[in-house]
Amino acid sequence: MGHGFASLLLVALGGALGGMGRFAVSNLIAHLLGKAFPWGTLIVNASGALIAGWLLGYYGMPAAQPLWLFAVAGLLGGYTTVSSFSLQTLELWQSGHSLRAAINIAATLILGLAMGTLGWLLGMGVR
């Protein structure tokens, strides 16, 4: 088994687990808070940014390290979602909830950057 194939398997395994985690968390949040606003996707993306920031702060940017491939490219790549965010925002907009759509855009960007930064700072502090 070559290095490239092993890397691909790490990303695939992480992506599968991340996708299942996203599905579970999004559904739980939708059950708890309702579906009038895409809280599940917002929480998934914010928590993914926090974890990615922490890993960056703690490990730096080791592009080909097995842990990085599994955790960031795979697990967090499968866990976080731009496509669901985009579709849910468009759905809000098209159904006449333009303010909710705008809030979703702003909250996703601001919270994502804030959580990524917080994670990075926490990761730097642990080193």
C-alpha positions in Angstrom: 0.0 0.0 0.0 1.6 3.3 -1.1 1.8 6.5 0.8 -0.8 8.2 -1.5 -3.3 5.4 -1.0 -2.8 5.5 2.8 -3.4 9.3 2.7 -6.5 8.8 0.7 -7.8 6.2 3.1 -7.2 8.5 6.1 -9.2 11.3 4.3 -12.0 8.9 3.3 -12.3 7.5 6.8 -12.3 11.0 8.4 -14.8 12.2 5.8 -17.2 9.4 6.5 -17.1 9.9 10.3 -17.4 13.7 9.8 -20.4 13.4 7.6 -22.1 11.1 10.1 -21.3 13.6 12.9 -22.7 16.5 10.9 -25.9 14.5 10.2 -26.3 13.7 13.9 -25.6 17.1 15.2 -27.7 19.0 12.6 -30.7 16.7 13.2 -30.4 17.0 17.0 -30.2 20.8 16.8 -33.1 20.9 14.4 -35.1 18.7 16.8 -34.3 21.0 19.8 -34.5 24.4 18.1 -36.8 23.8 15.2 -36.3 24.3 11.5 -37.3 28.0 11.0 -33.5 28.9 11.0 -30.6 26.6 10.1 -29.2 26.4 13.6 -27.7 22.9 13.1 -25.6 24.0 10.1 -24.5 27.1 11.9 -23.4 25.2 15.0 -21.7 22.5 12.9 -19.7 25.0 10.9 -18.8 27.1 14.0 -17.7 24.1 16.0 -15.7 22.8 13.0 -14.0 26.1 12.7 -13.1 26.0 16.5 -11.6 22.6 16.2 -9.7 23.4 13.0 -8.4 26.6 14.6 -7.3 24.6 17.6 -5.5 22.0 15.5 -3.8 24.8 13.5 -2.7 26.5 16.7 -1.4 23.4 18.3 0.2 21.6 15.3 0.9 24.3 12.8 0.2 23.5 9.1 1.5 20.0 8.6 -0.1 19.4 5.2 0.8 15.7 4.7 0.9 14.5 8.4 -1.5 11.6 8.9 -3.3 13.2 11.8 -3.8 16.4 9.7 -5.1 14.4 6.7 -7.6 12.5 8.9 -8.7 15.3 11.2 -8.8 18.4 9.0 -9.1 17.2 5.4 -11.3 14.2 6.3 -13.2 14.6 9.5 -13.7 18.3 9.6 -14.1 18.4 5.8 -16.9 16.0 6.1 -18.3 17.6 9.2 -18.5 21.2 8.1 -20.6 22.2 5.1 -20.7 25.1 2.7 -23.3 23.4 0.5 -25.9 23.0 3.2 -25.3 26.6 4.3 -25.7 27.8 0.7 -28.9 25.8 0.0 -30.5 26.7 3.3 -29.7 30.4 2.8 -31.2 30.3 -0.7 -34.3 28.5 0.7 -34.7 31.2 3.3 -34.3 34.0 0.7 -36.7 32.3 -1.8 -39.4 31.7 0.8 -39.5 35.4 1.7 -37.3 35.3 4.8 -34.6 37.6 3.5 -33.7 38.9 7.0 -33.1 35.4 8.2 -31.0 34.7 5.1 -28.9 37.8 5.8 -28.5 36.9 9.4 -27.4 33.4 8.5 -24.8 34.8 6.1 -23.5 37.2 8.7 -23.6 34.8 11.6 -21.8 32.1 9.6 -19.0 34.4 8.5 -18.5 36.2 11.8 -19.0 33.2 14.1 -16.8 31.0 11.8 -13.9 33.5 11.9 -14.3 34.1 15.6 -14.4 30.4 16.5 -11.5 29.6 14.2 -9.5 32.4 15.9 -10.5 31.3 19.4 -9.5 27.7 18.5 -6.2 28.9 17.2 -5.5 30.9 20.3 -6.5 28.0 22.6 -4.2 25.7 20.6 -1.3 28.1 20.8 -1.8 28.3 24.5 -1.6 24.5 25.0 1.7 24.2 23.1 
